[in-house]
Amino acid sequence: MMTPPPRLYPALFAGACLVASLAGCAGAGGDYPSLAIRDVERQYGRFLPTEGNTPEAAPTTEPVAAVATQDTIAALVAEAQGSFARFETREDGVAARVGAARGSASDSDARAAALTALSDLSALRSATAIPLGDLDLLAAEAATTFAPTDDIDTARALVLALAERQDAVLAELWAEMDR
């Protein structure tokens, strides 16, 4: 008859592993360098300025220049307002074409004309977004150089309001097309 192999108890095995791992840490202390401060790490002496290298007064700081002139910002706003005015001029005509196309078949001439008019109106909305993007770039540059941003922020808010108005009109007209 065979006798079963001796059974190792998990706790005894874990204890043996712990003893073996701790024995590896208990080496001779002379094998490692000391952690005490070395002579090289100490700072000796005093630093004295030599002749001709006397400390000067701190330079005066000048205010950070603006990233864009008033004329540049005004030109971007004028560009956005121009595309907004062209948008408003065509808005009623596009609304009339969309109204005429309501309920028509998807392959009808009225629907094609309305879709073309909506595309043209969307392009004018994109023309308003270009100066807004330029103002966003100026705002980012001003923020990273600590330049004044008040004029840019004011212009950006104005152009953003124009673009949001155009977005609302386009959303309404597209919803009308889908009815």
Backbone bond lengths (Angstrom), bond angles and torsions (degrees), N, CA, C in turn:
res aa  C-N    CA-C-N  psi(-1)  N-CA   C-N-CA  omega(-1)  CA-C   N-CA-C  phi
1 M - - - 1.418 - - 1.523 109.68 -
2 M 1.310 114.63 139.01 1.462 119.57 -177.94 1.511 110.54 -91.48
3 T 1.286 114.07 142.66 1.467 118.04 177.02 1.523 108.58 -94.64
4 P 1.289 117.00 141.85 1.466 119.33 -179.37 1.537 109.99 -66.38
5 P 1.321 117.13 148.50 1.467 119.84 178.76 1.525 110.28 -63.23
6 P 1.322 116.08 150.90 1.466 117.50 -179.56 1.534 110.11 -63.34
7 R 1.276 114.94 143.55 1.455 121.54 -177.25 1.526 110.68 -95.46
8 L 1.344 116.18 128.27 1.456 119.34 177.02 1.523 108.70 -88.69
9 Y 1.264 114.13 131.59 1.465 118.66 179.31 1.526 109.07 -83.36
10 P 1.331 118.03 134.79 1.465 120.93 -177.62 1.525 112.81 -58.24
11 A 1.312 118.87 -37.57 1.464 121.00 -178.87 1.516 110.64 -67.20
12 L 1.337 116.51 -39.26 1.454 120.40 179.20 1.526 110.29 -66.89
13 F 1.319 117.27 -38.65 1.461 122.08 178.93 1.533 110.67 -66.17
14 A 1.306 117.56 -43.84 1.458 121.80 178.50 1.518 110.52 -63.21
15 G 1.318 117.65 -39.93 1.462 121.30 178.86 1.514 110.90 -63.96
16 A 1.325 116.64 -41.19 1.466 119.95 179.72 1.524 110.57 -64.73
17 C 1.329 117.57 -39.70 1.467 120.95 177.89 1.521 110.88 -64.68
18 L 1.320 117.42 -38.83 1.458 121.65 179.72 1.523 110.41 -64.88
19 V 1.334 116.84 -44.89 1.464 120.57 179.76 1.523 109.84 -62.55
20 A 1.325 117.65 -41.36 1.457 120.85 -179.03 1.530 111.28 -66.29
21 S 1.313 117.36 -39.11 1.461 119.36 -179.44 1.518 111.59 -71.83
22 L 1.319 117.97 -35.32 1.464 120.26 177.75 1.517 111.13 -71.24
23 A 1.280 118.03 -30.34 1.460 120.87 178.33 1.513 110.43 -64.88
24 G 1.313 118.06 -32.30 1.458 121.19 177.77 1.512 112.34 -68.25
25 C 1.333 117.64 -26.31 1.460 121.39 -179.23 1.522 111.86 -83.38
26 A 1.290 117.84 -17.61 1.463 120.99 -174.27 1.516 109.94 -93.30
27 G 1.296 117.96 58.93 1.458 121.60 179.29 1.517 110.26 -88.97
28 A 1.316 115.77 179.44 1.451 121.35 178.82 1.517 109.41 -70.24
29 G 1.320 116.66 139.80 1.458 122.12 -177.23 1.511 112.59 -74.79
30 G 1.299 120.27 -16.90 1.454 121.71 -176.68 1.509 113.73 -79.35
31 D 1.297 118.65 -7.05 1.455 121.19 -177.66 1.533 112.97 -80.33
32 Y 1.301 117.78 -14.35 1.462 121.64 -174.62 1.521 110.08 -114.79
33 P 1.337 117.70 148.99 1.473 118.85 178.83 1.522 110.77 -71.90
34 S 1.288 115.67 156.08 1.453 121.60 178.35 1.522 109.75 -72.14
35 L 1.297 116.02 149.08 1.461 121.01 176.97 1.519 112.14 -94.26
36 A 1.309 117.56 8.04 1.460 121.81 178.65 1.523 109.45 -69.30
37 I 1.329 116.78 157.46 1.457 121.61 179.56 1.524 108.78 -66.85
38 R 1.316 115.81 131.74 1.457 121.20 179.70 1.519 109.97 -89.05
39 D 1.317 116.48 163.66 1.459 120.68 179.37 1.528 111.10 -60.52
40 V 1.304 116.89 -37.18 1.461 120.80 -179.20 1.526 110.91 -64.45
41 E 1.312 115.79 -28.97 1.462 119.93 -176.35 1.519 112.60 -82.97
42 R 1.306 117.48 -9.89 1.467 120.65 178.14 1.525 108.82 -84.76
43 Q 1.291 115.97 147.35 1.452 120.48 178.78 1.521 108.37 -103.63
44 Y 1.321 115.22 119.15 1.454 120.36 -179.78 1.517 109.47 -108.30
45 G 1.308 115.55 155.25 1.448 121.34 171.30 1.514 112.88 80.55
46 R 1.333 113.33 -178.66 1.447 120.37 178.88 1.511 108.41 -127.21
47 F 1.269 116.43 149.94 1.453 120.37 177.45 1.521 108.32 -96.15
48 L 1.284 115.51 117.81 1.461 120.65 179.13 1.513 108.74 -113.71
49 P 1.321 117.16 138.96 1.462 118.09 178.54 1.520 110.00 -67.95
50 T 1.297 115.03 140.19 1.455 119.36 176.69 1.510 108.81 -85.59
51 E 1.312 116.24 167.84 1.451 121.35 -177.32 1.526 110.00 -61.64
52 G 1.296 116.42 132.97 1.456 121.40 -179.95 1.526 113.07 90.05
53 N 1.292 118.19 -11.45 1.464 121.47 179.90 1.524 110.84 -113.20
54 T 1.306 116.94 38.69 1.456 119.64 179.82 1.516 109.18 -72.81
55 P 1.321 115.51 146.13 1.469 117.49 179.80 1.523 110.91 -64.98
56 E 1.308 115.11 137.27 1.463 121.17 179.75 1.518 109.15 -99.48
57 A 1.294 115.00 166.58 1.454 119.62 176.89 1.526 108.59 -64.90
58 A 1.308 115.85 148.44 1.463 120.33 179.86 1.518 109.39 -60.37
59 P 1.328 117.19 137.36 1.466 118.76 179.92 1.527 110.43 -64.77
60 T 1.300 114.22 146.48 1.463 118.07 178.62 1.524 108.46 -75.69
61 T 1.295 115.68 139.69 1.462 119.88 -179.77 1.517 109.03 -91.98
62 E 1.305 114.40 135.24 1.454 119.99 177.62 1.520 108.16 -96.72
63 P 1.317 117.34 150.33 1.465 118.53 178.58 1.527 110.38 -62.66
64 V 1.310 115.51 149.79 1.458 121.13 -179.77 1.523 108.54 -71.63
65 A 1.305 115.36 131.72 1.464 120.02 -179.01 1.528 110.43 -71.97
66 A 1.302 114.91 150.11 1.464 120.57 177.89 1.528 109.18 -66.56
67 V 1.330 116.25 150.08 1.466 120.34 -178.95 1.526 112.06 -80.77
68 A 1.316 116.97 -16.40 1.465 120.75 179.30 1.524 108.82 -145.64
69 T 1.310 114.86 149.08 1.463 119.37 178.18 1.529 109.36 -80.01
70 Q 1.310 114.80 165.98 1.468 120.51 176.00 1.528 110.40 -60.37
71 D 1.332 116.07 -36.60 1.476 120.08 -179.35 1.526 111.17 -65.97
72 T 1.330 116.96 -39.76 1.466 120.75 179.16 1.522 110.65 -64.44
73 I 1.309 116.18 -45.17 1.468 120.83 179.85 1.530 110.19 -65.08
74 A 1.329 116.37 -42.65 1.471 120.39 179.08 1.533 110.83 -63.94
75 A 1.328 117.57 -36.97 1.463 120.46 178.74 1.528 111.10 -65.70
76 L 1.324 117.45 -38.86 1.471 120.10 177.39 1.523 111.30 -65.75
77 V 1.324 116.75 -41.26 1.473 120.15 177.68 1.524 110.09 -64.77
78 A 1.335 117.01 -41.98 1.469 120.43 179.43 1.528 111.22 -63.54
79 E 1.314 116.93 -38.55 1.467 120.60 177.47 1.529 110.82 -62.58
80 A 1.330 116.23 -43.58 1.470 120.03 178.60 1.526 110.95 -66.02
81 Q 1.321 116.77 -41.33 1.460 119.56 179.25 1.528 111.28 -66.22
82 G 1.325 117.59 -33.90 1.473 120.48 177.21 1.517 111.69 -65.17
83 S 1.328 116.91 -45.01 1.468 118.60 178.88 1.529 110.53 -68.86
84 F 1.323 117.05 -31.45 1.466 120.09 176.60 1.528 110.26 -67.16
85 A 1.309 116.94 -40.05 1.479 120.29 178.75 1.536 110.24 -64.51
86 R 1.335 117.39 -42.20 1.469 119.66 176.80 1.525 110.50 -63.80
87 F 1.317 117.31 -36.40 1.466 122.65 177.10 1.529 109.61 -61.22
88 E 1.327 116.17 -49.16 1.469 120.09 -178.95 1.533 111.71 -63.59
89 T 1.322 116.30 -35.35 1.470 120.31 179.87 1.525 110.77 -63.20
90 R 1.300 117.01 -38.27 1.471 121.28 -176.96 1.530 113.39 -91.55
91 E 1.294 117.30 -10.77 1.474 121.36 -174.58 1.533 112.56 -58.86
92 D 1.314 118.63 -45.66 1.473 121.17 -177.32 1.529 111.13 -66.09
93 G 1.327 117.33 -40.48 1.460 120.42 179.10 1.526 111.65 -64.69
94 V 1.326 116.28 -39.31 1.466 120.09 178.42 1.524 109.88 -67.63
95 A 1.334 116.38 -40.99 1.466 119.92 178.48 1.535 110.63 -61.17
96 A 1.324 116.83 -37.26 1.468 120.02 178.94 1.534 110.51 -67.43
97 R 1.317 117.57 -40.87 1.468 120.45 178.26 1.529 111.40 -66.57
98 V 1.322 115.79 -38.52 1.471 119.29 178.31 1.522 109.41 -65.46
99 G 1.335 117.00 -41.52 1.467 120.72 177.86 1.514 111.90 -62.71
100 A 1.327 116.64 -38.20 1.466 120.54 179.50 1.525 111.41 -69.98
101 A 1.323 116.96 -27.86 1.463 120.48 -177.53 1.530 112.80 -87.08
102 R 1.334 116.59 -10.29 1.464 119.31 -178.62 1.523 110.17 -61.76
103 G 1.318 114.87 129.73 1.454 120.76 178.20 1.518 113.83 83.18
104 S 1.324 118.03 -2.66 1.469 119.35 -179.57 1.528 109.83 -85.99
105 A 1.299 115.15 163.56 1.470 120.84 -179.31 1.525 109.81 -67.88
106 S 1.326 114.95 156.74 1.465 119.50 -176.82 1.530 112.51 -67.57
107 D 1.311 117.79 -18.72 1.467 119.85 179.55 1.534 112.46 -104.71
108 S 1.322 116.95 16.57 1.466 120.02 -177.92 1.527 110.77 -81.38
109 D 1.322 115.11 157.39 1.465 121.10 178.30 1.528 111.36 -66.61
110 A 1.319 116.80 -35.52 1.469 120.63 179.99 1.527 110.59 -63.72
111 R 1.331 116.46 -42.02 1.467 120.34 179.52 1.533 110.57 -68.23
112 A 1.311 117.58 -39.76 1.464 121.34 178.27 1.530 110.82 -62.95
113 A 1.348 116.35 -41.75 1.466 120.53 178.88 1.531 110.65 -65.35
114 A 1.334 115.85 -39.91 1.469 119.48 179.50 1.530 110.95 -66.98
115 L 1.321 117.43 -40.67 1.471 120.72 178.73 1.529 111.31 -64.99
116 T 1.332 116.17 -38.24 1.467 119.95 177.95 1.526 110.24 -66.25
117 A 1.319 116.39 -41.88 1.467 120.39 178.83 1.529 110.72 -65.17
118 L 1.322 116.95 -40.05 1.467 120.23 177.05 1.524 111.38 -64.40
119 S 1.295 117.09 -37.33 1.468 120.87 177.71 1.520 110.85 -65.11
120 D 1.330 116.60 -41.61 1.464 120.00 177.53 1.528 111.15 -63.21
121 L 1.320 115.94 -40.31 1.459 120.29 178.76 1.534 110.62 -67.18
122 S 1.309 117.09 -36.87 1.470 120.83 176.46 1.525 111.26 -65.37
123 A 1.313 116.67 -34.76 1.471 120.39 177.40 1.528 110.56 -65.46
124 L 1.328 116.40 -37.21 1.461 118.84 176.39 1.530 110.97 -67.61
125 R 1.305 116.72 -33.58 1.471 120.24 174.64 1.529 109.56 -63.55
126 S 1.320 116.56 -39.57 1.468 120.93 177.73 1.520 110.97 -64.92
127 A 1.317 116.54 -35.21 1.467 119.82 177.69 1.521 111.05 -65.22
128 T 1.315 117.94 -28.27 1.460 121.27 175.32 1.530 110.43 -75.26
129 A 1.306 116.73 -31.14 1.468 120.72 -177.75 1.528 112.21 -72.28
130 I 1.322 118.33 -24.34 1.473 120.75 -178.58 1.533 111.20 -63.37
131 P 1.337 120.04 -51.01 1.464 118.91 176.10 1.535 112.42 -63.50
132 L 1.329 116.54 -31.32 1.466 119.54 176.88 1.525 110.10 -63.71
133 G 1.319 117.07 -41.16 1.461 120.92 176.68 1.520 111.72 -63.96
134 D 1.336 116.26 -40.55 1.468 119.74 177.42 1.527 111.23 -63.59
135 L 1.319 116.55 -39.89 1.466 120.26 177.01 1.529 110.94 -66.26
136 D 1.328 116.92 -36.55 1.466 120.19 175.90 1.529 110.88 -62.07
137 L 1.336 116.51 -42.10 1.464 120.15 177.33 1.528 111.38 -62.85
138 L 1.315 116.97 -42.29 1.469 120.35 177.67 1.525 110.97 -63.31
139 A 1.324 116.49 -40.47 1.467 120.16 179.05 1.528 110.96 -64.35
140 A 1.318 116.85 -40.51 1.468 120.16 178.79 1.525 110.64 -66.58
141 E 1.326 116.99 -41.98 1.461 120.11 178.63 1.525 110.92 -64.45
142 A 1.322 116.46 -41.55 1.458 120.20 178.92 1.525 111.05 -64.96
143 A 1.308 116.51 -38.08 1.467 119.69 -179.48 1.525 111.33 -67.79
144 T 1.318 117.24 -35.51 1.466 119.47 -178.14 1.518 112.68 -81.78
145 T 1.329 118.33 -17.80 1.463 120.65 178.52 1.518 111.98 -107.77
146 F 1.318 116.95 5.19 1.461 123.07 -179.99 1.521 112.27 61.71
147 A 1.322 116.77 27.67 1.462 122.15 177.17 1.531 108.54 -80.10
148 P 1.314 116.96 159.79 1.468 119.26 178.17 1.528 111.56 -63.52
149 T 1.316 116.19 141.74 1.467 120.84 -176.65 1.528 113.49 -121.60
150 D 1.304 117.95 1.14 1.474 120.00 -174.09 1.526 112.48 -57.96
151 D 1.339 117.64 -48.80 1.462 120.78 -178.55 1.526 111.20 -65.13
152 I 1.313 115.74 -40.33 1.468 119.94 -179.97 1.526 109.82 -66.21
153 D 1.319 117.21 -43.41 1.462 120.89 -179.59 1.532 111.59 -63.36
154 T 1.316 116.61 -40.03 1.466 120.38 178.76 1.529 110.52 -64.41
155 A 1.328 116.41 -46.75 1.466 120.83 179.33 1.524 110.69 -64.16
156 R 1.309 116.23 -40.98 1.467 120.77 -179.84 1.525 111.03 -63.02
157 A 1.318 117.46 -41.45 1.468 121.21 178.99 1.531 110.50 -63.70
158 L 1.328 117.06 -39.34 1.460 120.68 179.31 1.528 111.10 -65.23
159 V 1.325 116.96 -47.62 1.465 120.92 -178.76 1.526 110.39 -68.05
160 L 1.310 117.48 -36.79 1.465 120.73 177.21 1.528 110.99 -63.01
161 A 1.319 117.57 -38.76 1.472 120.85 177.58 1.532 110.43 -63.39
162 L 1.336 116.89 -39.18 1.472 119.84 177.33 1.528 110.73 -63.88
163 A 1.320 116.44 -44.77 1.468 120.39 -179.42 1.526 111.37 -65.45
164 E 1.310 117.65 -38.00 1.468 120.50 178.51 1.523 110.75 -66.57
165 R 1.321 117.33 -36.87 1.475 120.95 176.80 1.529 109.60 -63.97
166 Q 1.328 116.53 -41.98 1.460 120.15 178.11 1.527 110.86 -65.51
167 D 1.326 116.96 -40.10 1.470 120.64 177.71 1.524 111.18 -59.71
168 A 1.331 116.41 -41.91 1.465 120.35 -179.52 1.541 110.92 -64.59
169 V 1.321 116.39 -42.15 1.474 120.37 179.09 1.529 109.86 -63.99
170 L 1.316 116.77 -46.52 1.469 119.92 -179.82 1.525 111.78 -63.25
171 A 1.324 117.56 -40.44 1.469 120.33 178.98 1.526 110.55 -62.78
172 E 1.321 116.04 -39.96 1.469 120.27 178.92 1.530 110.87 -65.91
173 L 1.320 117.21 -42.44 1.457 120.73 -178.83 1.534 111.30 -69.01
174 W 1.318 117.63 -39.56 1.480 120.02 177.36 1.528 110.32 -65.90
175 A 1.345 116.94 -38.47 1.460 119.31 176.99 1.527 110.66 -63.97
176 E 1.322 116.61 -36.54 1.476 121.90 177.60 1.527 110.13 -64.64
177 M 1.347 116.79 -37.78 1.467 120.64 178.54 1.522 111.68 -65.11
178 D 1.325 116.10 -33.93 1.472 120.10 -176.59 1.521 113.26 -79.54
179 R 1.324 118.03 -7.82 1.467 119.99 -179.07 1.491 111.18 -77.24
